[in-house]
Amino acid sequence: MTIEPDADELVSVHGWEGVILDTRRQGQVTNTGVPYERLVRDIFEKALRASGGITNLEVEHNYTARGRSGDEHQVDVCWRFKVGGVAYMTFVSCKDWGSAVPMDVARTMHDILEDVPGQPRGIIISRHGFQSGTRDFAARRGIILYTLRESEGGEKFKNSVTVRVPSASDIAIEFDNEWTRDQLVKLHLTPGETVHRSVGGQQDDELWVYDEDDTPILRVSDIRDSLFDRFKTDEIPSQRVEHRFTEPAYVHNEAADPRLPRLKIRGISCEIARTVRIVRLTIGIQEVATFVIQDVQRGTTGLIDRDLGAIVPWF
């Protein structure tokens, strides 16, 4: 890649180190590849830290690994971390070339992976793709291939988003009638006397359930929402589901019948359903993303913003 001078400086482009200009030839400046390597390092480090569950993450640029043979291997980017006490290591070769990466690069990566202990994984990242032989060799050897480049004007990104639409209706409270009769007897009222049961017309978000000490413990809306968690499937056919209380639970009733300012309840039920819709989106990539990364073997595409955050994850 050839860049117009001004030279000998670090140029800031979209929040990352743009191009290090260190060699002049015939009035032009040769790309060292270092800025691309640092970009790869920063993007993957941010993605790994955001993924969670990773401890002791170390990400290094220009890493040297010693093999079983005694040879030392230079790797553009290396990261190491632990998950569940198991150590993982990945070597990355970054090629900011003007043409597709040939197979000898994949062979070199494979030789390094075979020589270095600890079963490291290998990734090759290229700005301009890979030759067919490189893709075939990498697929057979388990080497992951990515392309990473700047987004371009007029470029479109198509994606499908799964939207889960829950619905809940006909919420019903089951009162403890036996408890109510006992309270009427204590008040010297006829056990069969009508008791006005109401929750004051409150919305689900406003209606609280209280414990024995009259401390609020849950809103009815919380109980309603928790009913969906019982189902592992995305889609839920319409059905009535019930929540039963295992400890004493009450709702306030003073607005309806001051004689019984609270009523004991046994459970809450409602009719629930959940439908699934697939929403297809087409967006102008340059409007939202600074970089585009693609998993060559899987065909998945990720979008990265100017702060190197993943707008659309790629792994």
Residue, then its C-alpha position, 0 to 999 in steps of 0.5 A: m500500500t502506498i501513501e502520500p507523505d507527510a512522513d515520519e509521523l503517526v497518523s490518527v485515523h478513526g481512533w486507531e493508529g493509522v500508518i507508520l511511515d518509516t521508509r521512503r523509496q522514490g518519493q513514496v512511503t512503504n507500508t510496514g504492516v505494523p499499524y495493521e498488526r496493532l489494529v488487529r491486536d486492539i480489535f481482538e483484545k476489545a472483543l475478548r474482554a467484552s466476551g466475559g468469562i476470560t481471566n488473565l488475558e494477555v494480548e501482545h504484539n510482535y510476540t516471540a514463541r520458542g518451539r520444541s525444536g529450539d527455534e524462535h518464531q515471530v508472531d504478529v499478535c498473540w493472546r493467552f487467557k484461561v477459561g475454567g482453569v484451562a489455558y488457551m493460546t492463539f497466534v495471529s499472522c496479519k497481512d496488510w498486502g495489496s494482493a491475496v495471501p498465498m499458501d506458503v503463509a498458511r504453511t508457515m503458520h501450520d509449522i509454528l503451531e506444530d512446533v510450539p507446545g500448548q496446542p496454540r490455535g492459528i489465525i491469518i488476517s488479510r486486507h485483500g483475501f486469500q488464494s484458493g489454495t490458502r483457503d483449502f490448506a487452512a481448512r484442512r489444518g484448522i487455521i482460521l482465516y479473516t479479512l479485515r478492511e475499512s468500510e467503503g461508501g455505498e456498501k450494504f450489509k444485510n442481516s436477519v434479526t430474530v425478534r421474540v414478541p411476548s404477550a400476557s393477558d387475563i391476569a388472575i389472582e387466586f385468593d386464599n378463601e379459607w384464610t379470608r373466612d378465618q379473618l371474618v370470624k375474628l372480626h365477629l362477622t358472618p363467614g359467608e359475608t361478601v368481601h369486596r376483593s379488589v386491587g384498586g384498579q392498579q396496573d401490573d407494574e404498580l401492584w405489589v405482593y407483600d410478605e407476612d411482615d407487610t414488606p413488598i417482595l414482588r410486583v405482579s409484573d415481575i411474576r408475570d415476566s418470570l413465567f416466560d423463563r420456564f420455557k426454553t423454546d423461543e416460541i410459546p403457544s398460547q396457554r395459561v400458566e400459574h405461579r404458586f406462592t410457597e410462603p405467605a403472600y398478600v395484596h393490599n385491599e383497603a381501597a375495596d374493603p377497609r375491614l380486610p386491608r389485606l388479603k392472602i393469596r395463593g397464586i397468580s396466573c395469566e395467559i401467555a404466548r410468545t411469537v417469533r419474527i425474523v426481521r431482515l435489515t439492510i443498512g449502509i455499512q459506512e453509516v455505522a461502521t469503520f471496519v468490516i471483518q469477515d470469517v472466510q470459512r464460515g462466511t459471517t461478517g462483523l462490523i466494527d465502529r470507530d472505537l473498535g467496538a463490535i456493532v455486529p459480532w463476528f465470533 
